[in-house]
Amino acid sequence: MFKTIAMKRGALALTAGLLMVGVFAGVGGAQIAPTQQRAHYLNTGLFTVGPGEVVNFRVSLDDRRAGAPMTVLLQLFDPDGAVVARDEVSLRPGQSTTLEVPVPGSYRAHAQAIDLTSSQCERRTLVGSVEIFKTPNPGIPHRAMMVGDNRDPCFP
């Protein structure tokens, strides 16, 4: 009889101990701040590239120099939504990249980035432009449009 009571008390103590370990582990885990994921998008409406023209979709990461890099997916779509060109790059603060298409047609530009920084209100943003050049003189844009970051910087 005493052996049965001792075994029950031992099992009860073990259960209580495991329960306390679980509670402390849960409390400790609740103190870890999760990383915020913020989506950045750049989009344009439909634009036309004529014969003898080239389109350049340019994207830059505007941030403090000490900021982390950001992976950006650049895409150009045709009027039916099919991807005509794409590139995935890692941009450091201040860096820019270009997606170029030398084929006449109608396009829509899109860039997407998932930002894994923990701060919710930084200067960190994407900026972009679409430039259309005549191919014999690629140094001077024939037409250009600016593309803004479609995200509220303080409320992801």
Steps between C-alpha positions, in 0.01 A plus 500: 500500500780743595682402180191586290461841669871573449473408132194725459681789672805445277287500185318813621833676569632402157182627331513828694868542411438444130207740513720770655771444237236543230366820659849652531588399146179663375568820693859507374385445143247781527781744570667442161393772257413359157650662191250719313449425132409802293415477135618770260338529156570717198245491218429687178211506263532378145756680279610446140848441360515569126729366227858616554444557874623328817331508843702513823319430829728636774462437874706643789508427873491828693623439856771592748839364391510267803167339402462135402476387137159425348410237239288648220310324221462716186250398232359634174158368395326512164134618476378144568699479826768262370851560632719629214815566704603446863803534722555441871778701662633588843536876545712663768393847619563754225534236228292487182422235240353503149274258313529570126278382212593599143180363341207719383171440678277607787622431853423551866787515753488343847757464779445314826718470808446346839686698765609302806611794715356532849440877504156614387575863420826547316589699193553169316306498173518400134494761226488438129463633151416377152706652219450444129799564276537517123755231413735711284551741795468293822649771727203740498152378606233563240222461761513439876264451795565479874369208705425539874500255789142381561531458877440717804848520660370493858214250472599183308 
